[in-house]
């Protein structure tokens, strides 16, 4: 109880900070382009567009997986925005000297980091939920206006697929946010943290995949992305090549590494600014 009390206090105070306009701007940046990606995919399919990228989407369109296939086109974008939101908010605490002031009142460091991270996770997951729901509603409303049949999407199989996608997307973003926490703790600079986060997501794992595809499937971002991708048709993917159970286990191991690494580094840092 003595450990939970400061965590709850920090969590509640951080929720107040989540009401800043910058946080809502981040949620809006996640929502608007993601909804546009879903609408654009719907428009491409219904307009009869052709091509190797559109063909598998068109095949899944009339099935129970049609809705999540369109909504899921923004997965990579949601990952990037979530990672930036976490790294910016955590790294800013060093740049602004917030940690030093907080440690005057609460010398135990881990409750501070845990409480802040739980608040950020809640905000990111709420933003993601709003994004997926809004994108789904937009596609359903557009389909209804154009007379497109959506019975398969709203059937029990379609709803089960949507919930499975949502649950795995939650796991994916939890892993991504924990990676952002580790990057912020190690860099302690907003600019460097954002640069490292974007560089890691956009460059190293992609390069490794080109030269060592077998090994790259075990790296964190790819593993996290395999989880929601496992719900999609094989030709839409990304289906976890190592199997869902193995991908889930590896994702949990990466999350553990990120948490332990962040806690160890945060406890041993000299916070003087």
DRENFIMI-135467 format. One record per residue (C-alpha): residue number from 0; x, y, z. Coordinates in Angstrom, 1 decimal. Example, Ala and Ser with C-alpha at 12.3 -4.5 7.8 and 13.67 -1.06 7.14 Angstrom:
# residues 2
+-----+--------+--------+--------+
! pos !      X !      Y !      Z !
+-----+--------+--------+--------+
!   0 !   12.3 !   -4.5 !    7.8 !
!   1 !   13.7 !   -1.1 !    7.1 !
+-----+--------+--------+--------+
# end
This chain:
# residues 273
+-----+--------+--------+--------+
! pos !      X !      Y !      Z !
+-----+--------+--------+--------+
!   0 !    0.0 !    0.0 !    0.0 !
!   1 !    2.9 !    2.4 !    0.8 !
!   2 !    4.3 !    1.8 !   -2.7 !
!   3 !    1.0 !    2.2 !   -4.5 !
!   4 !    0.1 !    5.5 !   -2.8 !
!   5 !    2.8 !    7.6 !   -4.5 !
!   6 !    2.2 !    5.8 !   -7.8 !
!   7 !   -1.5 !    6.7 !   -7.7 !
!   8 !   -0.7 !   10.3 !   -6.8 !
!   9 !    1.7 !   10.7 !   -9.6 !
!  10 !   -0.7 !    9.0 !  -12.0 !
!  11 !   -3.5 !   11.4 !  -11.1 !
!  12 !   -1.2 !   14.4 !  -11.4 !
!  13 !    0.0 !   13.3 !  -14.8 !
!  14 !   -3.6 !   12.8 !  -16.0 !
!  15 !   -4.1 !   16.5 !  -15.4 !
!  16 !   -1.0 !   17.3 !  -17.5 !
!  17 !   -2.5 !   15.1 !  -20.3 !
!  18 !   -5.1 !   17.8 !  -20.7 !
!  19 !   -2.6 !   20.2 !  -22.3 !
!  20 !   -3.2 !   21.3 !  -25.9 !
!  21 !   -0.1 !   19.5 !  -27.1 !
!  22 !   -1.4 !   16.2 !  -25.9 !
!  23 !   -4.7 !   16.7 !  -27.7 !
!  24 !   -2.8 !   17.8 !  -30.7 !
!  25 !   -1.0 !   14.5 !  -30.7 !
!  26 !   -4.3 !   12.6 !  -30.4 !
!  27 !   -5.7 !   14.6 !  -33.3 !
!  28 !   -2.6 !   13.9 !  -35.5 !
!  29 !   -3.2 !   10.2 !  -34.8 !
!  30 !   -6.9 !   10.4 !  -35.6 !
!  31 !   -7.3 !   12.5 !  -38.7 !
!  32 !   -4.7 !   11.0 !  -41.0 !
!  33 !   -5.6 !    7.4 !  -39.8 !
!  34 !   -9.3 !    8.1 !  -40.7 !
!  35 !   -8.2 !    9.5 !  -44.0 !
!  36 !   -6.1 !    6.4 !  -44.8 !
!  37 !   -9.2 !    4.2 !  -44.0 !
!  38 !  -11.4 !    6.3 !  -46.3 !
!  39 !   -8.8 !    6.4 !  -49.0 !
!  40 !   -8.5 !    2.6 !  -49.0 !
!  41 !  -12.3 !    2.3 !  -49.1 !
!  42 !  -12.4 !    4.7 !  -52.1 !
!  43 !   -9.7 !    2.9 !  -54.0 !
!  44 !  -11.5 !   -0.5 !  -53.6 !
!  45 !  -15.0 !    0.8 !  -54.5 !
!  46 !  -13.7 !    2.8 !  -57.4 !
!  47 !  -12.2 !   -0.3 !  -59.0 !
!  48 !   -8.6 !    0.6 !  -58.7 !
!  49 !   -6.2 !   -2.1 !  -59.7 !
!  50 !   -2.6 !   -3.0 !  -58.7 !
!  51 !   -0.7 !   -5.5 !  -56.6 !
!  52 !   -1.3 !   -3.6 !  -53.4 !
!  53 !   -5.0 !   -3.1 !  -53.9 !
!  54 !   -5.9 !   -6.6 !  -55.1 !
!  55 !   -5.6 !   -8.4 !  -51.7 !
!  56 !   -7.5 !   -5.6 !  -50.1 !
!  57 !  -10.3 !   -5.9 !  -52.6 !
!  58 !  -10.4 !   -9.7 !  -52.0 !
!  59 !  -10.8 !   -9.2 !  -48.2 !
!  60 !  -13.3 !   -6.3 !  -48.7 !
!  61 !  -16.6 !   -8.3 !  -48.8 !
!  62 !  -15.6 !  -10.6 !  -46.0 !
!  63 !  -15.8 !  -10.3 !  -42.3 !
!  64 !  -12.2 !   -9.0 !  -42.3 !
!  65 !  -13.0 !   -6.1 !  -44.7 !
!  66 !  -13.5 !   -3.4 !  -42.1 !
!  67 !  -10.3 !   -4.1 !  -40.1 !
!  68 !   -8.4 !   -4.4 !  -43.4 !
!  69 !   -9.2 !   -0.8 !  -44.2 !
!  70 !   -8.9 !    0.6 !  -40.7 !
!  71 !   -5.6 !   -1.2 !  -40.2 !
!  72 !   -3.9 !    0.6 !  -43.1 !
!  73 !   -2.7 !    3.2 !  -40.6 !
!  74 !   -1.0 !    0.8 !  -38.2 !
!  75 !    2.5 !    2.1 !  -39.0 !
!  76 !    1.4 !    5.7 !  -38.6 !
!  77 !   -0.2 !    5.0 !  -35.3 !
!  78 !    3.0 !    3.3 !  -34.0 !
!  79 !    5.1 !    6.3 !  -35.0 !
!  80 !    2.8 !    8.9 !  -33.4 !
!  81 !    2.5 !    6.8 !  -30.2 !
!  82 !    6.2 !    6.5 !  -29.9 !
!  83 !    6.8 !   10.2 !  -30.4 !
!  84 !    4.1 !   11.1 !  -27.9 !
!  85 !    5.7 !    9.1 !  -25.2 !
!  86 !    9.3 !   10.1 !  -25.9 !
!  87 !    8.5 !   13.8 !  -26.1 !
!  88 !    6.6 !   13.8 !  -22.8 !
!  89 !    9.1 !   11.8 !  -20.9 !
!  90 !   12.2 !   13.4 !  -22.3 !
!  91 !   10.8 !   16.9 !  -21.7 !
!  92 !   10.9 !   16.2 !  -17.9 !
!  93 !   14.7 !   16.4 !  -18.1 !
!  94 !   14.8 !   19.4 !  -20.4 !
!  95 !   12.4 !   21.3 !  -18.2 !
!  96 !   14.0 !   20.2 !  -14.9 !
!  97 !   10.8 !   18.6 !  -13.7 !
!  98 !   12.3 !   15.4 !  -12.3 !
!  99 !   14.6 !   17.4 !  -10.0 !
! 100 !   11.7 !   19.3 !   -8.6 !
! 101 !    9.6 !   16.2 !   -8.2 !
! 102 !   12.3 !   14.3 !   -6.4 !
! 103 !   12.4 !   16.9 !   -3.7 !
! 104 !    8.9 !   15.9 !   -2.7 !
! 105 !    9.1 !   12.2 !   -3.6 !
! 106 !   12.7 !   10.8 !   -3.4 !
! 107 !   11.6 !    7.3 !   -4.6 !
! 108 !   12.2 !    7.4 !   -8.3 !
! 109 !   10.5 !    4.3 !   -9.5 !
! 110 !    7.0 !    5.4 !   -8.4 !
! 111 !    7.4 !    8.7 !  -10.3 !
! 112 !    8.4 !    6.9 !  -13.5 !
! 113 !    5.7 !    4.2 !  -13.1 !
! 114 !    2.9 !    6.7 !  -12.4 !
! 115 !    3.9 !    9.0 !  -15.2 !
! 116 !    4.2 !    6.0 !  -17.6 !
! 117 !    0.8 !    4.6 !  -16.7 !
! 118 !   -0.8 !    8.0 !  -17.4 !
! 119 !    0.9 !    8.2 !  -20.8 !
! 120 !   -0.1 !    4.7 !  -21.6 !
! 121 !   -3.7 !    5.4 !  -20.8 !
! 122 !   -3.8 !    8.5 !  -22.9 !
! 123 !   -2.1 !    6.8 !  -25.9 !
! 124 !   -4.5 !    3.8 !  -25.7 !
! 125 !   -7.5 !    6.1 !  -25.4 !
! 126 !   -6.3 !    8.0 !  -28.4 !
! 127 !   -5.8 !    4.8 !  -30.4 !
! 128 !   -9.3 !    3.6 !  -29.4 !
! 129 !  -10.9 !    6.8 !  -30.5 !
! 130 !   -8.9 !    6.6 !  -33.8 !
! 131 !  -10.0 !    3.1 !  -34.6 !
! 132 !  -13.6 !    3.7 !  -33.6 !
! 133 !  -13.8 !    6.9 !  -35.6 !
! 134 !  -12.2 !    5.3 !  -38.6 !
! 135 !  -14.6 !    2.4 !  -38.5 !
! 136 !  -17.6 !    4.6 !  -38.2 !
! 137 !  -16.4 !    6.8 !  -41.1 !
! 138 !  -16.0 !    3.7 !  -43.3 !
! 139 !  -19.4 !    2.3 !  -42.3 !
! 140 !  -21.2 !    5.6 !  -42.8 !
! 141 !  -19.5 !    6.1 !  -46.2 !
! 142 !  -20.4 !    2.5 !  -47.2 !
! 143 !  -24.0 !    3.1 !  -46.2 !
! 144 !  -24.2 !    6.3 !  -48.2 !
! 145 !  -22.9 !    4.5 !  -51.3 !
! 146 !  -25.1 !    1.5 !  -50.9 !
! 147 !  -22.2 !   -0.9 !  -50.2 !
! 148 !  -23.2 !   -4.0 !  -48.3 !
! 149 !  -21.6 !   -4.1 !  -44.8 !
! 150 !  -23.4 !   -7.1 !  -43.3 !
! 151 !  -20.2 !   -9.2 !  -43.2 !
! 152 !  -18.4 !   -6.4 !  -41.3 !
! 153 !  -21.0 !   -6.1 !  -38.6 !
! 154 !  -21.7 !   -9.8 !  -38.2 !
! 155 !  -20.5 !  -11.7 !  -35.2 !
! 156 !  -17.4 !  -12.9 !  -37.1 !
! 157 !  -16.7 !   -9.3 !  -38.2 !
! 158 !  -17.1 !   -7.9 !  -34.7 !
! 159 !  -14.9 !  -10.7 !  -33.3 !
! 160 !  -12.2 !   -9.9 !  -35.9 !
! 161 !  -12.4 !   -6.2 !  -34.9 !
! 162 !  -12.1 !   -6.9 !  -31.2 !
! 163 !   -9.2 !   -9.3 !  -31.9 !
! 164 !   -7.5 !   -6.6 !  -34.0 !
! 165 !   -8.1 !   -4.0 !  -31.2 !
! 166 !   -6.7 !   -6.2 !  -28.5 !
! 167 !   -3.6 !   -7.0 !  -30.4 !
! 168 !   -3.2 !   -3.3 !  -31.3 !
! 169 !   -3.3 !   -2.5 !  -27.6 !
! 170 !   -0.5 !   -5.0 !  -27.0 !
! 171 !    1.5 !   -3.5 !  -29.9 !
! 172 !    1.2 !    0.0 !  -28.6 !
! 173 !    2.1 !   -1.0 !  -25.0 !
! 174 !    5.3 !   -2.4 !  -26.4 !
! 175 !    6.0 !    0.6 !  -28.5 !
! 176 !    5.4 !    3.0 !  -25.6 !
! 177 !    7.7 !    1.0 !  -23.3 !
! 178 !   10.4 !    1.3 !  -26.0 !
! 179 !    9.8 !    5.0 !  -26.1 !
! 180 !   10.2 !    5.1 !  -22.3 !
! 181 !   13.6 !    3.4 !  -22.6 !
! 182 !   14.8 !    5.8 !  -25.3 !
! 183 !   13.7 !    8.9 !  -23.3 !
! 184 !   15.4 !    7.6 !  -20.1 !
! 185 !   18.6 !    6.9 !  -22.0 !
! 186 !   18.8 !   10.1 !  -24.0 !
! 187 !   17.2 !   12.6 !  -21.5 !
! 188 !   16.7 !   15.1 !  -24.4 !
! 189 !   13.5 !   15.8 !  -26.3 !
! 190 !   15.2 !   16.4 !  -29.6 !
! 191 !   17.6 !   13.4 !  -29.4 !
! 192 !   14.8 !   11.1 !  -28.1 !
! 193 !   12.5 !   12.0 !  -31.1 !
! 194 !   15.4 !   11.6 !  -33.5 !
! 195 !   16.5 !    8.3 !  -32.1 !
! 196 !   12.9 !    7.0 !  -32.1 !
! 197 !   12.2 !    8.0 !  -35.7 !
! 198 !   15.5 !    6.7 !  -36.9 !
! 199 !   15.0 !    3.4 !  -35.2 !
! 200 !   11.5 !    2.9 !  -36.6 !
! 201 !   12.3 !    4.0 !  -40.1 !
! 202 !   15.8 !    2.7 !  -40.7 !
! 203 !   17.6 !   -0.1 !  -38.8 !
! 204 !   14.9 !   -2.8 !  -38.7 !
! 205 !   14.1 !   -2.2 !  -42.4 !
! 206 !   17.7 !   -2.5 !  -43.4 !
! 207 !   18.2 !   -5.6 !  -41.3 !
! 208 !   15.1 !   -7.1 !  -42.9 !
! 209 !   16.7 !   -6.7 !  -46.3 !
! 210 !   19.9 !   -8.5 !  -45.4 !
! 211 !   18.8 !  -10.8 !  -42.7 !
! 212 !   15.1 !  -11.5 !  -43.0 !
! 213 !   15.1 !  -14.5 !  -40.7 !
! 214 !   16.6 !  -12.6 !  -37.8 !
! 215 !   14.7 !   -9.4 !  -38.3 !
! 216 !   11.4 !  -11.0 !  -37.4 !
! 217 !   12.5 !  -11.1 !  -33.8 !
! 218 !   13.2 !   -7.4 !  -33.5 !
! 219 !   10.8 !   -5.3 !  -31.3 !
! 220 !    8.9 !   -3.1 !  -33.8 !
! 221 !    8.4 !   -5.9 !  -36.3 !
! 222 !    7.4 !   -8.3 !  -33.5 !
! 223 !    4.9 !   -5.8 !  -32.0 !
! 224 !    3.5 !   -5.1 !  -35.5 !
! 225 !    3.0 !   -8.8 !  -36.1 !
! 226 !    0.4 !   -9.0 !  -33.3 !
! 227 !   -2.4 !   -7.0 !  -34.9 !
! 228 !   -1.2 !   -8.2 !  -38.3 !
! 229 !   -2.0 !  -11.7 !  -37.3 !
! 230 !   -5.8 !  -11.0 !  -37.6 !
! 231 !   -5.5 !  -10.0 !  -41.3 !
! 232 !   -5.6 !  -12.3 !  -44.3 !
! 233 !   -2.3 !  -13.9 !  -45.2 !
! 234 !   -1.8 !  -11.7 !  -48.3 !
! 235 !   -2.6 !   -8.5 !  -46.4 !
! 236 !   -0.5 !   -9.2 !  -43.3 !
! 237 !    1.9 !   -8.8 !  -41.7 !
! 238 !    1.3 !  -12.4 !  -40.5 !
! 239 !    3.9 !  -13.5 !  -37.8 !
! 240 !    6.1 !  -16.0 !  -39.7 !
! 241 !    7.2 !  -17.4 !  -36.3 !
! 242 !    3.6 !  -18.1 !  -35.3 !
! 243 !    1.3 !  -15.9 !  -33.1 !
! 244 !    2.3 !  -17.6 !  -29.8 !
! 245 !    6.0 !  -17.2 !  -30.4 !
! 246 !    5.5 !  -13.5 !  -31.5 !
! 247 !    3.5 !  -12.9 !  -28.3 !
! 248 !    6.1 !  -14.4 !  -26.1 !
! 249 !    8.9 !  -12.5 !  -27.8 !
! 250 !    6.9 !   -9.3 !  -27.5 !
! 251 !    6.5 !   -9.9 !  -23.8 !
! 252 !   10.2 !  -10.5 !  -23.4 !
! 253 !   11.0 !   -7.2 !  -25.2 !
! 254 !    8.6 !   -5.3 !  -23.0 !
! 255 !   10.3 !   -6.8 !  -19.9 !
! 256 !   13.7 !   -5.8 !  -21.2 !
! 257 !   12.5 !   -2.2 !  -21.9 !
! 258 !   10.9 !   -1.9 !  -18.4 !
! 259 !   13.9 !   -3.4 !  -16.5 !
! 260 !   16.4 !   -1.3 !  -18.6 !
! 261 !   14.4 !    1.9 !  -18.0 !
! 262 !   14.1 !    1.3 !  -14.2 !
! 263 !   17.8 !    0.5 !  -13.8 !
! 264 !   18.9 !    3.5 !  -15.9 !
! 265 !   16.5 !    5.9 !  -14.1 !
! 266 !   17.5 !    4.8 !  -10.6 !
! 267 !   21.2 !    5.3 !  -11.3 !
! 268 !   21.1 !    8.6 !  -13.2 !
! 269 !   22.4 !   11.8 !  -11.7 !
! 270 !   19.4 !   14.1 !  -12.1 !
! 271 !   20.7 !   17.6 !  -11.5 !
! 272 !   18.7 !   19.5 !  -14.1 !
+-----+--------+--------+--------+
# end
